[in-house]
Amino acid sequence: MTTININEKIAEAFTAHGEKDYPHECCGFILGHFKDGESHGVEYMSAANVKEGNRERRFLI
């Protein structure tokens, strides 16, 4: 399993996105880099869930 280190700004961004889209699945990307054996997220980019039907349990980017 790979761990991605993120800062509070990223955590707040995807938490807010999830709360906004609830009860539907939300999706997005954590952008960053890999250095010295660790993954570091530096930006969150939300994406639209374009799944037709059952968006409460499925997503499609």
C-alpha positions as CSV (number, residue, x, y, z in Angstrom):
1,M,0.0,0.0,0.0
2,T,1.2,3.5,-0.9
3,T,0.7,6.4,1.4
4,I,0.3,9.9,0.0
5,N,1.2,12.7,2.3
6,I,-1.2,15.6,2.0
7,N,-1.5,19.0,3.7
8,E,-4.5,20.4,5.5
9,K,-5.5,22.5,2.5
10,I,-5.9,19.4,0.3
11,A,-7.8,17.5,3.0
12,E,-10.2,20.4,3.4
13,A,-10.7,20.7,-0.4
14,F,-11.7,17.1,-0.9
15,T,-13.7,16.9,2.3
16,A,-15.7,20.0,1.1
17,H,-16.1,18.4,-2.3
18,G,-17.5,15.2,-0.8
19,E,-19.9,17.1,1.4
20,K,-21.1,19.2,-1.6
21,D,-21.8,16.1,-3.8
22,Y,-23.3,13.9,-1.0
23,P,-25.1,11.5,-1.4
24,H,-23.4,10.9,-4.7
25,E,-19.9,9.7,-5.1
26,C,-17.4,12.4,-5.8
27,C,-14.1,12.1,-7.6
28,G,-11.0,14.0,-8.2
29,F,-7.2,13.9,-8.4
30,I,-4.5,14.5,-5.9
31,L,-1.5,15.9,-7.9
32,G,2.0,15.8,-6.6
33,H,5.4,14.2,-6.8
34,F,7.4,11.2,-5.6
35,K,10.6,11.9,-3.8
36,D,12.9,9.9,-1.5
37,G,10.5,7.0,-1.4
38,E,7.5,9.1,-0.4
39,S,4.5,10.5,-2.3
40,H,3.6,14.1,-1.6
41,G,0.3,15.6,-2.8
42,V,0.5,19.3,-3.5
43,E,-2.9,20.0,-5.2
44,Y,-6.4,18.7,-5.3
45,M,-8.4,18.9,-8.6
46,S,-12.1,18.0,-8.4
47,A,-13.7,16.1,-11.3
48,A,-17.3,15.6,-12.3
49,N,-19.0,12.3,-11.7
50,V,-20.6,11.6,-15.1
51,K,-21.9,8.2,-14.2
52,E,-25.5,7.7,-15.4
53,G,-27.6,6.0,-12.7
54,N,-26.5,4.7,-9.3
55,R,-24.2,7.7,-8.6
56,E,-24.7,7.0,-4.9
57,R,-22.5,3.9,-5.2
58,R,-20.5,4.3,-8.5
59,F,-18.5,7.0,-10.3
60,L,-17.1,7.6,-13.7
61,I,-14.6,10.4,-14.5
